[in-house]
């Protein structure tokens, strides 16, 4: 159970946007405070959503033996949703900017453009809203028959893995600030050039894994 939940959590951690924002905050005037606030926001959102999803799934009886098949159908639905998201991201075409019109910034762009601790915390909360793979990771725990200590350990592991795209760069920065900042800037530039394609591929990968896992489980193969 723990390995399967951890696998879905690793997929949930694939977030080019989260890494770009971390690179921006670590390059700000007060990088440690700003990045720490971003990390805190990510953890707060992830912990609250993990508890909420776990409670909802168990409250609906998905941890009972008789609900074995529907839990895989639920996972299949998450996979199809991810695949639909991948198609939507791939088909989105950004309109050419009109020089005569002022450029409008979205909420996330405004938060990143003013890298304060408050804005960074808000960015962490928004970016780490639960994804389909994160929900699937928590569902593995919710539908298992593990004891409370084992389930709690698995949930902590899922939270840590989901947020590793934030805390790993933070630890690297504390150990080697200049090298980490330089490397993150290179990664940031590359992601900005290929961000749309990466986002679509990440959603497609998650969708395929969830769909196959859900379909095999619903068919009784696993």
Secondary structure, DSSP 8 states (H G I E B T S, - for coil): -HHHHHHHHHHHT--HHHHHHHHHHHTSTTHHHHHHHHHHHHHHHHHHHHHHHHHHHHHTTTTSGGGHHHHHHHHHHHHHHHHHHHHHHHH-------TTS-----HHHHHHHS--HHHHHHHHHHHTS--HHHHHHHHHHHTS---HHHHHHHHHHHHHHHTHHHHHHHHHHHH-HHHHHHHHHHHHHHHHHHHHHHHHHHHHHHHHHHHHHHHHHHTT--
